Amino acid sequence: MTFKFIEHQADISFIAKAKTKEKLFSECIKAFSDYVSGGKKSLISEKIKFSIKGKDDQELLYKLIEEAIYLMDAKGLLVKSIKAKFSNKTLNGVMDASKIRGSSYVAIKSPTYAEMYVKKFFKGWEARVVLDV
Amino acid sequence: MIKKIKENIWEVVKEGKMLVPGRIFASKKLLASIENDKTLQQIRNVASLPGIKIASMAMPDAHQGYGFPIGGVAAFDLKEGVVSPGGVGYDINCGIRLLVSSLKAEDVMPHREKIVKALSKEIPSGVGTSSEFEIKEVDINDIFSNGMNWAVEKGYATKRDQRLTEDMGKIGGANPDFVSKRAKERGRSQLGTLGSGNHFLELQVVEKIFDKKIAKTFGINEVGQVGCMIHCGSRGLGHQVASDYIQKMENEYGFAHLPDRELACAPIDSKLGKEYFAAMASAANFAFVNRQLISFKVRKVFSKLFSDNSFELVYDIAHNIAKFEEHVVNGKKQIVCIHRKGATRSFGPGRKEIVADYRKVGCPILLPGSMGTYSYVLVGTKKAEEISFGSTAHGAGRVLSRSYANANITREDVDKELKKRDVFLEAKSMKGAVEEAPSVYKDIDEVARVSDSLGLGKIVARLKPIAVIKG
């Protein structure tokens, strides 16, 4: 696991790390999924293609998490991980999702830009995200 | 720098790009927790937005939010000012309603667990649950445009319910055309559901009446009377509207000039500003109906268990909203765009916006505590109109983080604490219970006391929880 939840007074914040930007975005989705499900294991039942455009890395990450929230609210699916590639200012890929069963999941209102960063470091990439619960 | 203006009023001195000072309504104790996070910086940031009038304000329960602080109030000039989704919040028209019953505590307590299980079965909460209300495209658009009118027409609300909902449960200017398909998809299956996070349904008992005359006007007649408080909003629909318009405003007006990306905004008078307002009003009307459908279920459950009872609405209020209201600015009456984010409208006697039933005394204000602690009913005041753009607090406000709660509090701790307070808890998820433990919230008694002492809202009655349902 290369994400960790950190202190945030009102909501949920995590920092994710990975060697590549693609893996970093997948780690962020894993953090989101882990919080929503409380780490509950579930079988992947759906593969969903996606294409997201954004002005910058923050917007791409925001929109990716927003897409996962939309799938949870509108389709009853929990996105567990992604495989994706960047092409200019677009993120294209496939989401692995499982059906939400039971009602013990936590709703997320939205990703936020608060304290968000996506940065390249010497050894890889790091992002911070705050989710509005 | 902060300086004391008078007892419980503090000024954040104007500096840098601030156009107006900040003003905080808090006791020393509440100020200490306000200073502990980024609330002060957010007050300063809001003070730098174009067209802001008099001050960037923070109510007694203020804490760090997104863009605006929670508990933030700001008024903007209609020509020079802006409207910001970050000033309303992601959960548009998150709000509170209180119903009171003809039942007494002794009628309900022996059946408490059975009632809660029945309510929990009827009212979906958490994620992965959907509403039994079948909402067609035409209906959802009708709900956006007409709010509580829809609920009355469909038999889910009485005319009295509609009358006692803020703005008659219909904020003008709503237009479904400005709500995205994605937002509608998120909301359609969620009408009549509680959600999770800090949202709840609570059975309460009137514990103390401070102003008998006003309490009676609100339908709160005696100690021991059973009530039901509902806290939720526009669910995924409102969240998506907020997110959509943050993106649109960023694309249209940029964000590099703003102190915080979450303060994306548009001139009130612009096409995009008007479109956001139309979408926000649609989501707000959806939220009024959402709380009404939950009330419909509460009545259904109680009527099955108690043949002779009634559950009447005291009031339904929004605490995440932007509105056009008339206020006195620098000695002159002026219509401004008020953003209340985690703040409640407090209008004193006589305001035309207050329903005729309550106009002589002022509008009801509902201050929910955390689960296990008191909730309060207050009444709006002329003083609030003078000093806080007719606003006061919205609840307790968090003081400890969710991660702290997860690391340090167990479900057993919460159950033990609530048992000690004789509160029955039904929570769908462990997080829902642990992250909302009473100890993570500010002292609601102190919030209500400060509001009362400053005249932002006068205390009318206090209610004690007997059962809580959380997502």
Interface residues (C-beta under 8 A of the other chain):
Chain A: F5 I6 E7 H8 Q9 A10 D11 I12 S13 V36 G38 K55 Q58 E59 E66 I69 Y70 M72 D73 A74 G76 I100 R101 G102 S103 S104 Y105 V106 A107 K109 S110 P111 T112 Y113 A114 M116 V130 D132 V133
Chain B: N36 D37 H63 Q64 G65 Y66 I70 Y90 D91 P124 S125 G126 V127 G128 T129 S130 R182 E185 R186 R188 S189 Q190 G195 S196 G197 N198 R235 G236 H239 Q240 A242 S243 I246 Q247 E250 N251 D260 R261 E262 R398 V399 L400 S401 R402 S403 Y404 N406 K428 S429 M430 K431 G432 E435 G471
